[in-house]
């Protein structure tokens, strides 16, 4: 289930012309181009340097089953890397417009509303690279 959620989050971002422009991509970007800017996991697939940003890591955080055991109360996180704090926050703001208080949908997957639970700067420890994080709550039906 978590992979379907991550795929749906990435598909939502990829469908946005404005968001993709911030990454220097278009909605018709090839999977190879997408891999240079998006990571489906905590650890980036590329070495994050000032030359490989902007970059986004999307991953699942611990959740739990609700009172109805068919509904999973999940969390996901998106880390935005930019050349400066402004660039990282700009990526977050565009992503926020796509995800906050909206359903996340993709082929064979649909969530209830996702809601921002936390956002803020984080230290990267990399010279010339700044980070910003968004954590969302999202409920979705468990697939058997």
N, C-alpha and C positions, 0 to 999 in steps of 0.2 A: 504493500500500500504506500509506503513512504516514497518509493521511487516514482509511483504515479503522481503523487503530490508534487515532487520536485520537477518532474517533466511538465506538469500543468503550470507551475510557477514560471518555468523558463519559456513555455509557449506563450504565456500572457505577456511577458517582457518582449519576446521576439515579435509579437503582433503590433507593438507600438512603434510607430515611426519616430516619435519624439525621443523615446527612451533609447532606441537603437542608434539614433544620431549622436547621442552623448557618448556612445561607445565607439563611434566611427564606423558603424555597420548599418546595413539596411535590413528590413524584415525578410528579404530574400537571401540573407547570408547563408553560406554553405556550412555544413556541420564543422568543417575544419576551421573556418573563421570564427564560429561560435565557441569552439574549444579554447581559442586564444583569449576570449573575454569572459567566459562563463565556466565555473567549476561546479559540478554536482557533488558536493562534499565539503568537509571542513578544511581540508588541506588543498591548496591550489595545485592544479596539474602542471602549471608552469612556475618557474621561479619568479616571484614578485619583485620587480625592480622598477625604477622610474621609467624604464623603457617598455615594460610589459603592462602598463596600466593605461586606462582604467580596466579594472577587473572585478568580478563578482563571484563570491562563493555562496552557494545556496545549500542549506542542510537542515535536517530534522533534529529537533531537540526532544527530550523525553516528554511524553504525554501520558494519557491514561484513558481507560474506557469509562464512559459515563454510566449513569444509572441504567440506561438502556445499553446492553452490551453489544449492540450493533453499531453504536455511535462511538467513534474515537475522538477524544478531546486532545487534539495535537497542538504542537508548536513547531514553527519553523523559523529559521534565522537566515538573514541575508547580510553578508559582509561586503561592503563597498570599498574598494581601494581606489584612491585618486592621487593626483600629483600634489594636491593641497587639500585643506579641509573643505574649501568651497566646492571643489569638484566632487569630492566624496559625498557631501551633503546634497548637492544637486542631483546626483544619481539616486540617492535615497528618496528625495522629494518626488522625482518622477515615478519611481517604483511605488511609493506610498499612494499616489493617485491611481495606480493600477490595481493595488491589492487591498487597501484599507476599506472596510465596510462593503466588500464585494465578494461575490462567489468566484471561486477559482475553478475553471473548467477546461477540460481537454478531452480528447477522444477517450471515452470509457471512464472518465473521472469527473466528479462534480462535488464541490464542498458546500457547506453552509457558508455564511459570511465569515470572512477573515477579518480580524481586528488587531490593530497595532497594540502591543502590550508594552514595548520598550523601544527607545531609540537613543543613541548617543555615540560619541566619539570613542575610539579605542586606539591604543598605542600599537604601532606595527613594529617598531624597532628597526625600521628600514629607512635610511636617509632618502629623503625626497618622496616618501610614500606615506599618505595619511589614510586613516580608516574610519568608517562610520558603520554602525550596526543597527539593524531593525529586527525585532523579534515579534512575531505575530502568533495569535491564538487562532486556531481554525478547527472546526468540527467537520467530520466527514464520515460517511457510512463505511463500515468495515466490509470488505469483500471476502467471501469465503472461498 
